[in-house]
Amino acid sequence: MNYREKQILTIIRDNPFIQQNAIADMLGITRSSVAGYIMTLTQKGYIKGKGYLLSENNHIVVVGSSNMDVTGYSNKKLVYGDSNPGKIRCTPGGVGRNIAENLALLDRDTYLISTIGDDFYGAQLIEHTRKAGVNMDNCHIIKGDSTSTYLSLLDESGEMLLAINDMDIIDKLTPNLLKDSQQLIHHAKLLVIDCNLQEDALAWLFSHAGSVPIFVDTVSAFKSHKIKDWLSHIHTLKPNRLEAEILSGMKIHSNQDIPKIVDWFHEQGVKRIAISVGADGVYYSEINGERGWSVSIPTKIVSVTGAGDAMLAGLIHGYLDNMNFYESIRFGQACSSLTLSSEFTNNPNLSINCVQNILESFS
């Protein structure tokens, strides 16, 4: 689907009874051009029948943060209180935006709902993400506000030492703004949410998603608590060890404690859960289904930024591709491995073929 087709499909999703002349006026093109695009969308199966009845479940909606990642890489062991040699990179980031770009790189029809400032960083984010294949028409540009910025410092091994985030603009993604995309969400095959959102926005999404499966990225230990009252609405959850402890209120003293915590999440209604435990890999479990450990994929780490977002994108792709849960986990870990080996928040080389090559080399 090309960019113009995505624009027209978004307009029709918001108003299935809109006239072709109105679409043409909105986009600054001729009515006959609109008719041609609609015919193509019908042939491709996105529209069926009269009145622009939409084919259900052909796209993914991601709701979350978008920001510019400013990352400092140290060449040697850091000396605090002094200037250290290294390099600095600015790359598009944000949990929700990262997941959306990864999904687009995996050839998924993906829409992002986020808030972006009307500044240089914001323009760069929109251009880059749109070129990656993500539909950005439902993002909201907030006049007078600065685009979110995430500043991180990595040591010589690629591990993050500290980070500072300036993300106040995501608080502007209110239920009133989300209502503009309600039809887009209702027709989605899958909804992805990150916990950077304010609690009222999260509550609106959980309450208005209908039967659409919801995948959640907990983001951080500080923010994961926001979803505690909504666990029964979550299809797939991807916390790390600390986030799982905070949500469950149970301590993980060793890996042997994890199955008990997983059982607790299933009792709350979470259908699938994947707990990342660093070098020990991932413990995965599906309610009334398979569970176990999936070992880490050996990777030369350049940067850890964005690796978890790639993992969730892989889980989503596996689910939509009808893989079993273990296969989805391995696919997600391979996506994460590609990101860990790149200095970019999203590895531009991510593709289904690259992921499959990694899995074949470690099978």
N, C-alpha and C positions, 0 to 999 in steps of 0.2 A: 504494500500500500504506500503510495507516495504522499508527500506532504499535503498537497491540495485535497486529495481524497480523505486524509485524516481530518482536515479542517471541516469539510462538508459533513463527514460522519459525526463529528462532535456537535455541529449545529443541529443536525437531525435528531441526535440523541436527546438534546435539550428541548427540542420542539418537533416531535414527529409529524406535525401537520403543517409545518412551515411551507410556504410557496417557493417555487424555484426563483421567481423574481426577487423575493426577499433575500434569499441566499446570495444571489448575484450581486445585489446592492451591498450586502455586508462584506463581500470579498472583493468587490471592484472588478468583477468579470462579467461576461455576457450570460444571459439566461441559457443560451444554447450550450455554452461550456459547462454550466451546472448540470444540464440534462445529460451531457456526455459522461460526466463524472459519476452521476447517479446510476446510469446504465452500467458502467464498469463496476461500481460497488455492488450492484444487484447480481451481475455475472459472477463476481467473486464470492457471493454468498453473505455479504455483510448486511444487505437489505433484502427483504423478501415481501412480495405482495404489494398491494396498494396501501396508501397512507404511510409509506416508509416504515412498515413493520420491521423492526430490527432483529437480526439474528442474535440470539442470546449468547453470552459467554465466549466472545471472541477476543476480549481484551483484558488487560490487567490494569488496575488503578492503584497507584502508589501515593500515599499521603504522608508527607514528612518534610524534613528540613532540607534546605539547599544552602550551601555556603562555599566560600572560597577557602581552600586549605593552603595555608602558608606553612611549609615544613622546612625545618633546619636539620641538616644531616652533618654530624660531626665526623671528621676524618680519623680522629684518634680519641683516646679516652678523654672525657670532658674535664676541664679544669674550671671549677666554679669561681665566679668573681673575676673572670678574665675573658678576653676575646679568643675564641676557638676557631681554627681553620675548618672549613667544610664547604657546604653548598646549600643554597636556599631555592626551593621550588614553590611556585604557585600553581595549584591545580584545582579544577572544580571538584567540590565535595559535598558533604551533607549526607546523612544516612539514607534518607528517602531518595534523594537524587542519585546517590551511588547505586542503590538497588535498582532504580529505574534504568540507569544507563547499562548496568550489567545485563538486565533482562533484554534490553534492546539489542545488545551485542550478541545475545543468545537467540536472536530472531523472534522475540516476543513483541506483540503489539501492546505498547505500554504508554499509559498516560500518567503524568505527574501533576499532583496538586500540591502547591507550596506557596510561600511568600518570598518575594525577591525585591530588593531595593532598586530605586531608579538611579543607579550609579554605574560606574565603569565595571565593577565586579559583577553587578547584576546582568549587564549587557553581555559580558563574556560568558557567564553561566548559561544564559538562554541560548546563545549562539552555539556553544560547544555541545550542550545537551541535545538540542534539536538536531544538530548534525550527526550525533550518535544514533539518532533514530527515535528519540522519545518525543511524544506529543506534549508540547508545553502550553497548549491553548488554555488550559484550566489553571495555570499558575497566575497568581495575583501580584502585580507590580505595585508596591506601596510607595506612593509619592512622599518624598521628603525623608524617607528612611534609608539606612545603610544596609546593604546586603550582609548577611551573616558571614563572619570570618572565624576560622578555626586555626589557631596558631599552635604548632607542636614542635617539640625538640626531641630528636632521636639520638641515641648513643651510637658508637661505632659499629654495633652489631645490628642496628636497625630497630631496637626496642625503644618504645616511647618512654621518655623520662618524665615529661610533664606537658600539659597543654592548657591553653586558655581559649575559651570560646566566647564570642560576642554574638549571641543568637536571639536577642530580644525580638527581632522581627517575626519570628515564628509564632509569637504570642498573638499576632494580628490575624492568624488563621483561625477565625472564630466560626461558630456554628452558622452564623448568617452568611459568611462567605462559602462555607461548605455546601449550603443549600443550593448554590448555583450549579453544583455538580451532582445533585442527587440522582438524576436519571442516568448519568454516566456510571455512577457507582452501582445502581440497581441492575444495570445490564452487564456488569463485569463478570468475568469468570472467577476472578479472585481479587481480594482487596488486601493491600499491604499497608501496615501502619507502623510508624516509629514513635517511640516514647518521648521524642523532643516536643511533641504537641502538648498544649495545655490540657488539663483534665476535662474541661467542658467540651473541647473539640473531640477528645477521645470518646467521651460519653456519647456525643452525637453520632459519631461513626459507628460505635458498637450498637447503638439503638436503632440506626437507620440502614444498616447493611442488609437487612432482610436475610435471605438464605445464602448470600454470597460468602464463601469460606474466607476467613480472616487469618492472615499470617502476621505475626508481630515481631519486631526487633526491639528488644528491651533497651538498647543504646548504652546504658550505664547503670551501675549500682545506685547512683543518686536519683535516677529517673524511673527505674523499673517499678517502683511501688505504685505508680499511677494506674497500673492495669490490674491491681490485686482484686478489685471488686468485679472485674469483667472476664475473669479466667474462663468462665463457662461459655463465653462467646468466641473463644480462640480455637482455631483449628490447629495451627502449628506455632510453637513458641521456641525461640532460640536464645536462651540465656547462657551466660557463663556461670561458673561455679558460685561466685559471690552473689550475682543477681538471683540465682535459684535459692540461695540461702535467705536473702531478704524477702523474696516473695512468699516463701513457704514458712518462714520463721523457724526453720530447722537448720542445725549446724551440720556441715559436712566435715567430719574429722579425717576421713579417708575415703577413697573411691568406693569402698564397700558400703558407704552410707547413701550413695547416689540412687540406687534402685528404690529405696524407701521414700526418698524425696520425689522421685518420678511418680510413684504410686499416688502420692498426695496430689500432685498436679492432675493426674487422671481423675481422681475423685472430685476435683473441682470442675471437671468438664473439658480440660485440654485434651484434644484428640491425639496430637503428636507433639513430642518434645525432643529437642536435641541440646544437650548440655555440653558446652565446650570446656575441656579441662586441659588446656594448653598442650604441652608435649605429650600428654597421655592420650590425646585424641578426643573423640566425641562419644558420649553415651547417649544412645537414641532409644526411643520407646514409642510404640503406637498402642493406643488403648485397645485391649483385647487382641493384640497382634504381636509382631516381632519386637525384640529389644536386644540390646547388647552393646559392645564396644566396637568402634571403628578407629583403627590406629591412624596416627598422623601420617601425612605424606611428606617424606623428607624434602626439604626446601631450603635453598640458600636465601635467607631473608635479607631483602633490601629495605623494606619498610612494612610495618604492620598496619599502617593506616588503610582502612577500607577492606581488610581481609574478611572481617565478619559480615560485611554487607554483601561481598561476593558469595560467601557461604550461603546466605539466605536466598540470594538470587538463584543459586544452584538448586537449593531445595525446592523452590517454586517451579523451576523448569522441570525437575524430576517428577514432581507431582502432576504437572500438566501433561507430561509425556507418559503418564501411567507407569512410571517405574515403581518398584516396591520401595519401602522406606529406606532400607539399607542401600539400595542403588542410588536413591536420591541423596543420601548422606555422602556417599563416595563422590558423586558428581559435584556436590557442594564443596567438599574438601578440595577437589581438584581446581575448582574455580578460585577458592581461597589461596591455594598454592600459587596459581598464576599471579594473583594480586600481590602476595608476599614477595614475589621475585621481581616486582616492578617498582620503580621510584614514583610511579603515578598512582593516585588514589584508585583509579580504574585502569586496569591493564588494557590498552587498546587492542592487544592481540587476543583478548578473550573471545573464544568462539567454541561452538560445539565440537568441531574437529580437534582443536587444541586440547580441550578437556578430555576427550576420548583418548588422545595420544598419551596424556599423562596417566590415565587410568590403565591403559594397556601396558605401559612401561613398569607399573607397580603391581600388576595383577599376579 
